[in-house]
């Protein structure tokens, strides 16, 4: 199933999205109280029954929100996790990071998350080198600590999509990842969460268009560190909780990797699609 957070007639709700993505059936309003989708994921991961959904609404009649408008903590994110993407950025920040055989892991704060069709404000006067990164994101269902690679997929509730927007000049200037990836609006998310029975995140396709031009087209099978390895690595000594999100890295084709680099500018529209989940787009202003 696919679960969306949305607003209808001024009321925030959760709902079940139809297979064709054209309708959404609202869940009882109490599902959106307190923790929204975070609370529902926690309840379902604990064995609760899914509440009965109401009559369908047309998608064009609702405003889709970021699936997780409330989050427990920062998103976990992975850098340089596709072979071709690592090659296209060879020579930039942390060139040798992957030589040690461990994934690069950083975080983005919940405050940078915006909805699947929200405008993203360019940080004028702070950065001139804003880049896009289309990514599959894993949603943790059953929590745990010290999760083994063999058991990792049992802890996956489902998947969503994020754009790990990055200020490359800030990233280079500070020689670390968090500042350049954490500006307000730097994590568009959506359009909804697809549960693990909808797709296998280890074998799906991630694409990104800028102003209609296909820039990224990658397969998650080409990850350097696969999803079970990422879950095992992050849960070493750190307890993962229901609703935690792991952005799994981006394929080749980012603006920084082009010659010359092609940065996002005011008015650009970035569209991202992951097979088995859906698509969303944001305008940069």
C-alpha positions in Angstrom: 0.0 0.0 0.0 0.9 3.7 -0.3 0.2 6.1 2.6 0.1 9.8 2.0 0.0 12.8 4.3 -2.2 15.5 2.8 -4.4 18.4 3.5 -8.0 18.6 2.5 -10.3 21.6 3.2 -7.7 22.9 5.5 -7.5 19.7 7.5 -4.3 17.6 7.7 -5.0 13.9 7.1 -3.4 10.5 6.3 -4.8 8.3 3.6 -4.3 5.3 1.4 -3.3 6.1 -2.2 -4.9 4.1 -5.1 -2.7 1.9 -7.3 -2.8 4.4 -10.1 -2.0 7.4 -7.8 -5.1 9.3 -8.8 -7.1 8.9 -5.6 -6.6 8.9 -1.8 -8.9 7.4 0.8 -8.7 9.3 4.1 -7.9 7.5 7.3 -9.7 8.6 10.5 -8.6 12.1 11.5 -7.2 10.8 14.8 -4.5 9.0 12.8 -3.0 12.4 12.0 -2.9 13.6 15.6 0.2 13.8 17.6 2.9 12.2 15.4 1.1 11.8 12.1 2.6 9.1 9.9 5.3 8.6 12.4 2.7 7.4 14.9 1.0 5.2 12.4 4.2 3.5 11.3 5.0 2.9 15.0 1.6 1.4 15.6 1.6 -0.8 12.5 5.2 -2.0 13.3 3.9 -3.0 16.7 1.1 -5.1 15.2 -1.8 -2.7 15.2 -4.6 -3.0 12.6 -4.8 -0.4 9.9 -7.9 1.7 10.5 -10.8 1.7 8.0 -10.3 4.3 5.2 -13.1 6.5 4.0 -14.5 7.3 0.5 -11.9 8.3 -2.1 -10.8 11.9 -2.9 -9.2 12.9 -6.2 -5.5 13.6 -5.8 -5.8 16.9 -7.6 -8.3 18.0 -4.9 -5.9 17.6 -2.0 -2.5 19.2 -1.1 0.1 16.5 -0.6 2.4 17.2 2.3 5.8 15.6 3.2 5.0 12.1 4.3 6.7 12.8 7.7 5.7 16.3 8.7 6.8 15.3 12.2 9.9 13.3 12.8 11.6 11.9 15.8 15.1 13.1 14.8 17.4 13.8 11.9 17.4 11.8 8.7 20.3 9.4 8.2 21.9 10.0 4.9 24.6 8.3 2.8 27.1 9.9 0.6 28.8 8.6 -2.6 26.9 5.3 -2.6 26.7 4.6 -6.4 29.8 3.5 -8.3 29.3 6.0 -11.2 28.5 8.9 -8.8 31.6 8.2 -6.8 33.6 8.4 -10.1 32.1 11.6 -11.3 33.0 13.4 -8.0 36.5 11.9 -7.7 38.8 14.6 -6.6 36.3 16.7 -4.6 35.5 16.6 -0.9 36.6 13.4 1.0 38.0 11.8 -2.1 39.4 8.8 -0.2 36.5 8.3 2.2 35.3 5.1 0.5 38.9 3.6 0.4 38.4 2.4 4.0 35.4 0.2 3.0 32.8 2.0 5.1 29.8 4.2 3.9 29.8 7.9 4.4 27.0 8.7 6.8 25.7 12.2 7.8 22.4 13.6 8.9 19.9 16.3 7.8 17.6 18.0 10.4 13.8 17.5 10.2 13.4 21.2 9.7 14.8 21.0 6.1 12.0 18.6 5.0 9.4 20.1 2.7 6.5 18.7 0.7 6.6 17.0 -2.7 5.4 20.2 -4.5 6.7 22.9 -2.3 8.9 25.7 -3.6 12.5 25.5 -2.4 14.1 28.9 -1.7 17.7 29.3 -2.9 19.9 30.6 -0.1 20.9 33.9 -1.8 24.2 35.4 -0.5 25.2 32.1 1.2 25.8 29.7 -1.8 26.0 30.0 -5.6 26.4 26.2 -6.2 23.1 24.5 -5.4 22.9 20.9 -6.5 20.2 18.2 -6.7 20.5 14.6 -5.5 17.6 12.2 -6.2 17.5 9.4 -3.6 15.5 6.4 -2.5 14.8 6.7 1.2 14.2 3.7 3.5 11.6 4.0 6.2 12.3 1.9 9.3 9.4 -0.1 10.7 10.5 -2.5 13.5 13.3 -0.7 15.4 16.4 -2.3 16.9 20.1 -2.0 17.7 22.9 -4.2 16.3 20.7 -5.3 13.4 22.5 -7.9 11.3 22.7 -7.6 7.5 20.8 -10.9 7.3 17.8 -9.5 9.3 17.9 -5.9 8.0 15.1 -6.1 5.5 12.7 -7.4 8.2 13.1 -3.9 9.7 12.1 -2.0 6.6 8.5 -0.6 6.7 8.7 0.9 3.3 10.2 3.6 1.1 9.8 7.2 0.1 11.8 9.6 -2.1 14.0 12.6 -1.1 16.0 15.3 -3.0 19.2 15.7 -0.9 19.7 19.3 -2.0 23.3 20.4 -1.4 25.2 23.7 -1.4 28.4 22.4 -2.9 30.5 25.5 -2.2 29.5 25.3 1.5 30.3 21.6 1.6 33.8 22.2 0.1 34.5 25.3 2.2 33.8 23.5 5.5 35.1 20.1 4.5 32.2 18.4 6.1 28.7 17.5 5.0 26.0 18.7 7.5 26.1 22.5 6.9 25.8 22.4 3.1 23.0 19.9 3.2 20.8 21.2 6.0 19.5 24.6 4.8 15.8 25.2 5.2 13.9 23.4 2.4 16.9 21.2 1.4 15.0 17.9 1.7 11.9 17.8 -0.5 10.2 14.5 0.4 7.3 12.5 -1.1 5.0 12.0 -2.7 4.1 9.3 -0.1 5.4 6.2 1.6 5.2 2.9 -0.3 5.2 -0.1 2.0 7.8 -2.9 1.5 5.3 -5.2 -0.3 5.0 -2.6 -3.1 8.7 -2.8 -4.2 12.1 -4.1 -3.4 14.3 -1.1 -2.8 17.4 -3.2 -3.7 16.1 -3.5 -7.3 14.5 -0.3 -8.5 15.2 2.7 -10.7 15.9 6.3 -9.6 15.6 9.2 -12.1 15.8 12.9 -12.0 14.9 15.6 -14.5 15.9 19.3 -14.4 13.6 21.5 -16.5 12.5 18.4 -18.4 16.1 17.2 -19.1 16.9 13.7 -17.8 20.0 14.1 -15.6 20.1 11.0 -13.4 19.1 7.5 -14.3 20.4 4.9 -11.9 19.5 1.5 -10.4 19.7 0.7 -6.7 21.4 -2.6 -7.6 24.5 -0.3 -8.5 24.8 0.9 -4.9 28.3 0.5 -3.4 26.7 -0.4 0.0 23.3 -2.0 -0.3 20.3 -1.4 2.0 21.0 -4.3 4.4 24.6 -3.1 4.8 23.4 0.5 5.5 21.0 -0.7 8.2 23.6 -2.9 9.8 26.2 -0.1 9.8 23.9 2.6 11.2 22.4 0.4 13.9 25.8 -0.5 15.3 25.6 1.1 18.7 22.7 3.3 17.7 19.1 2.2 18.2 16.9 2.7 15.1 13.3 3.5 15.8 10.1 3.1 13.8 9.8 6.0 11.4 13.6 6.6 11.1 14.6 7.5 7.6 17.7 6.5 5.7 18.4 8.3 2.4 20.5 5.8 0.5 22.6 8.0 -1.8 22.3 9.4 -5.3 23.1 8.0 -8.8 25.5 9.8 -11.3 24.4 12.9 -13.1 24.5 15.6 -10.4 25.3 19.1 -11.5 28.7 19.1 -9.8 29.8 16.2 -12.0 29.2 18.0 -15.3 31.8 19.9 -17.2 31.3 22.7 -16.5 29.1 22.2 -13.4 25.5 23.1 -13.9 24.0 24.5 -10.7 20.3 25.1 -10.0 19.0 28.6 -10.7 15.9 30.5 -9.8 12.9 29.1 -11.7 14.4 25.6 -12.2 12.1 22.7 -11.7 13.4 19.4 -10.4 11.4 16.2 -10.9 12.3 12.9 -9.3 10.8 9.5 -9.9 11.4 6.1 -8.3 9.8 3.0 -9.8 7.3 1.5 -7.5 6.8 4.7 -5.5 5.9 7.6 -7.6 7.1 11.1 -8.7 7.2 14.6 -7.4 8.7 18.0 -8.5 9.7 21.2 -6.8 10.4 24.7 -8.2 13.5 26.5 -6.9 12.9 30.2 -6.2 
